[in-house]
Amino acid sequence: MFKPALLPLALTLPLLGSCAPLASLLSNSDGPAPRRAGPLVVGQTWTVSGLVDGRSVSATVGVPDLVDVQDTSATFNARDQFDAFSVSRAGFTVADYDSTRRVARFRWVGESAGLSYTCRIENVISAPLRGVLTFERGGQTVARGTCEAVISQSAG
């Protein structure tokens, strides 16, 4: 036997079923979004390549974390960057983003002692990111060329 007092509850049950997909989407959230600075997002991997001084160069730059470094956000703190570049730690890479100037940079230490590269990108809105590649030896600029940075692995 059906009780009239239960009628309002019986009428709302089909509506609750329609909320299930939304509730499911909301409950599957993994928490807050990864930290980001301009085009850099924690968890990404970038492939940076370019042509400078008559040769092609490339590096893979990961974004394991973003820390505040001298008015920018960078993948490593200033001391780690200084140490790696001053001793020419081959393969060391760093990415940073200056939000005031809206400039992204990807830097890496080359395979030979004293060589380093910087891909400086001033237009961080277009994809792929394109900029100026600087080749340095012992801290002095040797040559300039062009570079391109593309996301090879997204955060997630």
trRosetta pair geometry for C-beta under 8 A, 3 or more apart (Angstrom, degrees):
i j d omega theta_ij theta_ji phi_ij phi_ji
2 6 7.0 -122 -171 62 74 118
2 7 7.8 75 161 -72 110 82
3 6 4.9 82 73 3 91 105
4 7 5.5 -19 -164 -16 50 121
6 9 5.2 -60 -165 46 63 114
6 10 5.7 66 139 -27 86 105
7 10 5.6 -57 -142 37 31 112
7 11 6.4 29 160 -20 65 107
8 11 5.8 -58 -149 36 31 111
8 12 6.7 23 157 -16 65 108
9 12 6.0 -62 -150 36 32 106
9 13 7.1 50 152 -41 63 94
10 13 6.0 -34 -157 2 35 117
11 14 7.7 -52 -178 25 38 98
11 15 8.0 28 137 -5 62 112
12 15 5.2 -59 -162 40 57 117
12 16 6.3 63 144 -29 81 98
13 16 5.7 -50 -150 28 36 113
13 17 7.0 39 154 -20 63 100
14 17 5.7 -51 -158 29 39 116
14 18 7.1 39 149 -20 66 101
15 18 5.8 -53 -157 30 39 112
15 19 7.1 38 148 -20 65 102
16 19 5.7 -56 -158 30 40 113
16 20 7.5 64 145 -45 63 86
17 20 5.8 -24 -164 -12 43 118
18 21 7.8 -41 180 19 43 96
19 22 5.5 -63 -164 47 59 111
19 23 5.6 59 141 -25 86 108
20 23 5.6 -58 -141 40 31 110
20 24 6.1 35 159 -24 66 106
21 24 5.5 -54 -147 34 31 114
21 25 6.5 32 155 -19 65 103
22 25 5.8 -52 -149 34 32 110
22 26 6.4 28 155 -15 65 108
23 26 5.8 -58 -147 40 31 110
23 27 6.1 25 158 -17 66 111
24 27 6.0 -60 -143 39 27 106
24 28 6.4 25 158 -21 63 110
25 28 6.0 -62 -150 33 28 109
25 29 7.9 54 149 -46 57 83
26 29 6.3 -24 -172 -17 41 113
33 36 7.4 -27 130 -14 111 111
34 41 5.4 87 94 177 120 92
34 42 4.2 -143 177 61 114 95
34 43 5.3 -91 -119 5 166 120
34 155 4.8 -112 34 172 157 147
34 156 8.0 -112 -17 -68 132 45
35 41 7.5 162 90 -152 43 55
35 42 4.8 55 54 -14 82 126
35 65 7.7 32 58 -159 133 56
35 66 5.1 -143 117 41 121 118
36 40 6.4 161 -157 91 64 56
36 41 4.4 -19 -103 -101 97 75
36 42 7.2 -116 -72 0 52 75
36 66 7.4 115 -128 -8 11 160
37 40 5.0 -7 63 63 81 107
37 66 5.3 166 -8 -159 120 149
37 72 7.7 95 169 176 147 65
37 73 3.4 -154 -88 65 164 144
37 96 7.9 -37 107 -167 142 48
37 97 4.2 166 129 58 104 131
37 99 6.7 -101 -164 -58 90 104
38 73 7.8 178 10 51 91 117
38 97 3.8 -161 23 -159 126 144
38 99 6.5 -160 -50 -92 99 73
38 102 6.9 145 -110 -147 125 62
38 104 5.6 -159 110 -71 146 105
38 124 5.1 -24 180 153 117 161
39 97 7.0 171 36 -97 68 135
39 104 5.7 -36 38 -68 112 155
39 124 4.8 -142 -26 -174 116 107
39 129 6.4 164 85 -65 177 138
40 44 6.7 -148 -155 48 55 135
40 63 5.2 171 -169 -117 97 147
40 66 6.4 131 120 -91 121 126
40 73 7.0 -167 72 102 133 113
40 75 7.6 -125 -169 -59 143 94
40 95 5.6 161 -105 126 135 127
40 96 7.9 -55 -23 -141 161 13
40 97 5.3 -152 12 -27 120 128
40 104 6.8 157 -34 -130 102 120
41 44 4.9 91 65 -24 81 119
41 63 6.5 110 77 98 36 151
41 154 7.8 8 75 -165 132 67
41 155 4.4 -98 121 -18 115 142
42 63 5.6 -133 -114 130 34 100
42 64 7.1 7 -152 151 83 19
42 65 5.9 22 -123 -113 114 32
42 66 5.8 -110 -66 -9 96 96
42 155 6.1 79 86 -121 48 133
43 63 6.6 -26 33 84 27 95
43 64 7.9 70 -74 -120 35 33
43 154 7.5 17 116 142 101 45
43 155 3.2 95 78 -131 116 82
43 156 6.3 141 140 -2 145 34
44 62 7.5 168 96 -155 51 50
44 63 4.6 25 57 32 84 124
44 151 5.7 -68 -159 -136 116 104
44 153 6.4 158 -159 88 47 69
44 154 6.1 -25 -109 -141 82 32
44 155 5.0 -49 -51 -48 73 84
45 60 6.1 1 179 -178 107 99
45 61 7.2 157 -161 81 58 42
45 62 5.0 -25 -107 -103 82 70
45 63 7.2 -150 -77 12 37 77
45 151 7.3 104 74 -163 50 63
45 152 5.1 -58 103 68 96 94
45 153 3.9 35 34 40 108 107
46 60 7.2 160 83 -159 48 51
46 61 4.6 -17 63 63 100 95
46 62 7.8 -172 22 -79 70 23
46 63 7.3 64 -11 -28 100 102
46 95 6.6 96 27 -81 140 147
46 106 6.4 -120 102 -103 140 141
46 149 5.1 3 -179 -172 125 103
46 150 6.8 150 -155 76 73 31
46 151 5.9 -51 -100 -101 68 47
46 152 6.5 125 -143 8 16 89
47 58 6.6 -1 -178 -172 87 113
47 59 7.8 172 -153 87 49 40
47 60 5.7 -24 -101 -104 67 72
47 61 7.9 173 -86 21 19 75
47 149 7.2 164 81 -150 43 54
47 150 5.5 -16 58 62 92 85
47 151 8.0 88 16 179 77 5
47 152 4.3 77 -23 -43 105 128
48 58 6.5 163 89 -154 52 62
48 59 5.2 -9 60 59 101 84
48 60 7.7 173 20 -91 76 22
48 61 5.8 29 -6 -3 118 118
48 106 4.4 -167 -77 110 159 154
48 108 7.5 167 68 -10 132 126
48 119 5.1 -157 -169 13 128 155
48 147 6.2 12 -178 179 92 120
48 148 7.3 173 -149 87 52 43
48 149 4.6 -13 -100 -100 83 87
49 56 6.8 2 -175 -174 102 96
49 57 6.9 175 -150 92 58 47
49 58 3.9 -13 -101 -101 86 98
49 59 7.9 174 -77 20 53 53
49 147 6.7 170 91 -151 33 75
49 148 5.9 -15 63 58 79 88
50 56 7.3 172 92 -148 32 59
50 57 5.9 -14 63 59 78 87
50 58 7.5 152 16 -83 56 59
50 117 7.6 172 50 -175 126 133
50 119 6.1 177 -33 -98 140 112
50 133 3.8 142 142 -56 164 157
50 145 5.5 135 156 103 110 115
50 146 5.7 -164 -148 99 100 46
50 147 3.3 -48 -74 -97 131 74
50 148 6.6 155 -79 12 74 64
51 54 7.9 0 -179 -129 89 8
51 55 7.3 -179 -148 91 63 24
51 56 5.6 -33 -96 -95 72 64
51 57 7.8 156 -96 18 25 74
51 133 7.4 140 56 45 36 147
51 145 4.9 -140 97 177 57 138
51 146 6.1 12 48 52 87 81
52 55 7.0 -30 70 61 56 68
52 57 6.4 -30 35 13 103 120
52 117 7.3 165 35 -127 153 111
52 133 4.8 -121 -56 109 126 119
52 134 7.6 132 -129 -142 151 8
52 135 4.5 161 138 -37 138 120
52 143 5.3 143 175 106 93 111
52 144 6.7 -89 -132 170 106 15
52 145 3.2 -140 -88 5 70 132
52 146 7.9 -179 -66 27 78 39
52 147 7.9 -9 -41 -61 111 93
53 135 5.3 -57 -14 36 124 165
53 142 6.5 6 -77 117 139 110
53 143 3.9 138 -66 49 94 161
53 145 6.9 -98 -8 -41 54 124
57 110 7.5 -56 -143 -108 135 105
57 117 5.9 -171 122 -85 150 161
57 133 7.5 158 58 -178 116 145
57 135 7.8 138 -3 -96 155 107
59 93 5.5 162 160 -99 129 126
59 106 7.1 176 76 151 119 116
59 108 4.1 179 -115 -14 168 167
59 117 7.1 173 -16 68 132 130
60 93 7.2 -126 88 -27 46 169
60 152 6.9 -61 -132 41 99 149
61 75 7.5 -176 175 -3 96 162
61 93 4.3 -145 -110 160 80 135
61 94 7.4 -43 -146 61 115 8
61 95 5.0 111 154 -48 133 110
61 106 5.0 -135 -19 -149 165 111
61 108 6.9 -126 -80 -63 103 113
61 149 7.8 -32 38 -138 127 117
62 75 7.2 134 97 -156 63 149
62 93 7.1 107 23 84 67 126
63 66 6.8 4 -174 -60 101 89
63 75 5.5 -119 -127 -99 57 117
63 95 5.9 -52 -87 52 92 135
63 155 7.6 -55 78 -76 119 106
64 75 6.4 88 37 -164 73 102
65 75 6.5 115 66 -153 58 60
66 73 4.6 17 179 172 112 112
66 74 6.9 140 -150 65 65 19
66 75 6.5 -43 -96 -89 54 49
67 73 7.0 155 72 -155 25 65
67 74 6.1 -36 63 66 77 72
67 75 7.6 65 18 -176 86 9
67 76 7.2 -8 35 -179 122 10
67 77 5.4 -43 99 -76 151 75
68 72 7.6 149 -155 79 52 38
68 73 6.2 -40 -95 -100 51 64
68 74 8.0 86 -151 21 9 79
69 72 5.5 -30 74 69 80 87
69 73 7.3 110 24 -132 81 17
69 74 4.3 -23 25 19 134 124
69 76 7.8 33 -55 95 151 47
69 77 6.0 169 -89 -144 113 45
69 78 4.9 154 -150 -53 109 86
69 81 7.5 77 -161 -1 158 140
69 96 6.7 -78 62 -124 123 131
70 78 6.3 85 -18 -81 108 131
71 98 6.7 36 119 -138 90 89
71 100 6.3 -15 165 -3 118 129
72 96 4.8 46 144 173 134 116
72 97 6.1 165 -167 79 93 37
72 98 4.5 -52 -101 -87 105 67
72 99 7.4 160 -124 0 54 71
73 96 6.5 168 86 -154 44 70
73 97 5.3 -9 57 56 92 91
73 99 7.3 51 -1 -30 102 105
74 77 7.4 141 82 -91 116 22
74 78 7.9 100 52 -65 151 59
74 81 7.1 -30 154 -54 151 138
74 94 6.1 9 -175 179 108 109
74 95 7.0 172 -149 90 62 45
74 96 3.7 -21 -98 -99 88 102
74 97 7.8 -179 -76 19 52 57
75 93 7.8 2 74 116 148 77
75 94 5.3 -167 55 -147 104 64
75 95 5.0 64 -18 45 121 77
75 96 7.1 -118 3 -68 72 64
76 80 4.2 -104 172 87 119 128
76 81 5.3 147 95 -55 113 83
76 84 7.7 32 115 2 164 140
76 94 5.1 -83 26 -113 110 112
77 80 5.2 91 58 12 75 102
77 81 7.1 -141 98 -5 37 92
78 81 5.7 -58 -148 38 32 112
78 82 6.1 32 157 -20 68 108
79 82 5.8 -54 -145 37 30 111
79 83 6.2 29 157 -18 65 108
80 83 5.8 -54 -144 38 29 111
80 84 6.2 26 159 -17 64 110
81 84 6.0 -61 -147 38 26 107
81 85 6.2 10 164 -5 65 112
81 94 5.5 20 -108 -65 104 169
81 107 7.9 58 -149 80 110 138
82 85 6.4 -67 -144 45 24 99
82 86 5.7 18 164 -18 65 117
83 86 6.1 -62 -138 39 22 106
83 87 6.4 -8 172 8 61 112
83 89 7.6 30 124 -18 76 132
84 87 6.9 -75 -146 49 20 88
84 89 4.3 -77 -150 37 74 125
84 92 3.9 -170 -176 173 133 170
84 94 7.6 146 68 -33 147 119
84 109 6.2 -136 153 -29 95 138
85 88 7.2 25 -168 -79 34 42
85 89 7.7 -63 -54 25 25 86
85 92 7.3 -128 -60 87 59 137
85 107 7.7 -19 -84 146 125 130
85 109 6.2 -164 -106 -80 58 109
85 116 6.0 19 -138 -87 98 155
88 109 5.6 156 -159 -165 52 126
88 110 7.9 -36 -159 59 99 69
88 113 4.8 100 107 -147 165 57
88 114 5.4 -52 -84 -48 141 34
88 115 7.2 71 -141 33 116 53
88 116 7.6 -130 -119 -54 76 96
89 92 4.3 61 92 -29 104 127
89 109 5.5 109 71 53 55 164
90 109 5.6 -128 -107 114 28 107
90 110 6.8 -42 -125 112 81 33
90 111 5.1 55 -145 -124 126 41
90 112 7.9 98 -98 2 116 16
91 108 7.3 -35 -162 -171 21 106
91 109 6.6 -26 30 70 27 94
91 111 7.7 49 -48 -89 75 65
92 108 6.6 169 88 -150 50 63
92 109 4.5 39 46 14 92 118
93 106 7.2 -10 -168 -175 102 85
93 107 7.0 160 -153 88 54 51
93 108 4.3 -16 -101 -99 78 98
93 109 7.8 -125 -65 16 48 70
94 106 7.7 169 88 -154 45 45
94 107 5.1 -10 61 61 90 97
94 108 7.5 170 20 -78 61 53
95 104 7.0 -5 -173 -174 95 96
95 105 7.0 172 -151 89 51 53
95 106 5.1 -14 -103 -104 85 71
95 107 7.7 174 -83 20 36 68
96 104 7.2 172 90 -152 44 54
96 105 5.3 -3 56 55 86 95
96 107 7.8 2 9 5 99 109
97 103 7.3 173 -150 88 52 44
97 104 4.9 -17 -101 -102 82 77
97 105 7.8 -177 -78 19 39 66
97 124 7.5 68 -133 -111 111 161
98 101 4.5 15 110 42 123 100
98 102 7.2 -68 91 -11 75 14
98 103 4.8 6 48 53 108 89
98 104 7.9 -160 21 -74 68 33
98 105 7.9 39 -9 -5 99 104
99 102 6.8 25 -157 -79 34 55
101 122 8.0 -71 149 -128 96 84
102 122 7.3 68 103 -165 84 59
102 124 6.2 -139 171 19 85 120
103 120 6.4 -8 -176 -169 114 89
103 121 6.8 153 -161 78 63 51
103 122 5.5 -24 -108 -104 88 60
103 124 7.5 177 -123 -38 19 118
104 120 7.8 158 86 -156 48 43
104 121 4.6 -13 64 62 93 108
104 124 5.1 108 -10 -98 117 121
104 129 6.6 -37 67 -167 136 156
104 131 7.9 -148 74 -41 84 152
104 149 7.5 -110 114 52 129 157
105 118 5.8 -17 -166 -167 111 98
105 119 6.7 153 -156 78 55 54
105 120 5.2 -13 -104 -103 90 66
105 121 7.2 -176 -80 20 40 75
106 118 7.4 154 79 -155 47 48
106 119 4.5 -3 55 53 97 107
106 121 7.8 37 -1 -8 92 112
106 147 7.7 -150 56 145 114 146
106 149 5.7 146 -14 -94 146 136
107 116 6.6 14 -176 174 95 111
107 117 6.8 173 -149 89 53 54
107 118 4.8 -10 -102 -103 89 77
107 119 7.6 -160 -72 23 44 65
108 116 6.8 -177 94 -154 38 73
108 117 5.5 -4 57 55 81 96
109 115 7.1 110 -173 87 59 63
109 116 5.2 -39 -109 -102 53 89
110 115 3.2 -40 50 104 135 113
110 116 6.0 -140 -5 -80 87 29
110 117 6.3 94 -58 -19 97 97
111 115 7.2 -8 48 63 47 130
112 115 4.8 59 69 0 88 129
114 137 5.3 49 131 -165 107 67
114 138 4.6 -6 -165 -61 123 67
115 135 7.4 -23 -159 -171 93 85
115 136 7.1 146 -155 84 45 57
115 137 5.7 -17 -95 -101 66 73
116 136 4.9 -17 63 64 86 106
117 133 6.3 -13 -169 -169 104 95
117 134 6.9 156 -156 80 52 54
117 135 5.9 -16 -104 -104 80 58
117 136 7.2 -176 -80 20 31 81
118 133 7.2 160 83 -153 46 48
118 134 4.6 -5 56 52 96 104
118 136 7.2 36 -2 -9 101 118
119 131 5.5 114 172 72 76 117
119 132 7.5 165 -152 81 49 38
119 133 5.1 -17 -99 -98 74 77
119 147 3.7 -114 -127 109 112 160
119 148 8.0 -87 -158 22 141 16
119 149 6.1 142 120 -50 145 110
120 131 5.0 -150 89 161 46 135
120 132 5.2 -15 58 60 97 89
120 133 8.0 178 18 -82 70 28
120 134 7.0 32 -6 -7 110 109
121 124 5.9 101 122 -80 111 75
121 129 4.6 12 -146 169 157 114
121 130 6.8 129 -124 79 101 22
121 131 3.6 -117 -88 -48 60 136
121 147 7.7 -100 -66 86 93 105
121 149 6.5 -85 -47 20 147 124
122 131 6.4 130 4 -117 68 105
123 126 5.4 20 132 15 115 106
123 129 7.4 178 88 -143 70 73
123 130 7.2 0 60 57 109 77
123 131 7.7 -178 34 -79 75 84
124 129 6.2 1 -124 -118 55 119
126 129 6.9 134 81 -101 75 46
126 130 7.1 -29 90 16 124 94
127 150 7.5 88 -171 -120 86 77
128 148 5.0 51 117 -175 133 102
128 149 6.4 177 176 75 100 41
128 150 4.3 -51 -120 -80 122 90
129 148 6.8 144 81 -160 55 52
129 149 4.3 -16 65 58 111 96
129 150 7.4 -173 26 -70 77 44
130 146 6.9 -6 -171 -176 96 103
130 147 7.1 162 -153 88 53 51
130 148 5.2 -17 -101 -102 73 75
130 149 7.9 -167 -73 20 30 70
131 146 7.4 161 91 -157 32 62
131 147 5.4 -20 68 63 77 95
131 148 7.9 158 23 -84 65 34
131 149 7.6 6 15 -2 109 105
132 144 6.0 -16 -176 -168 104 110
132 145 7.6 143 -164 79 58 34
132 146 6.7 -55 -114 -109 41 48
132 147 6.9 20 113 18 10 97
133 144 6.7 143 80 -164 56 55
133 145 4.4 -24 66 71 110 84
133 146 5.9 23 7 99 103 8
133 147 3.7 116 -62 -41 105 110
134 141 5.6 -60 -167 -126 110 104
134 143 7.8 167 -154 90 48 44
134 144 5.6 -22 -102 -106 65 77
135 141 7.3 96 72 -158 52 62
135 142 4.9 -60 104 61 96 102
135 143 4.6 7 47 58 119 85
135 144 7.3 -154 15 -77 80 29
135 145 7.1 43 -22 4 107 105
136 139 6.2 3 171 -133 124 11
136 140 6.3 153 -156 72 83 30
136 141 5.5 -49 -97 -94 82 45
136 142 6.3 157 -117 0 24 88
137 140 6.1 -30 68 62 67 85
137 142 5.0 53 3 -47 103 128
141 144 7.1 9 -178 -56 120 88
151 154 5.9 52 157 -79 132 68
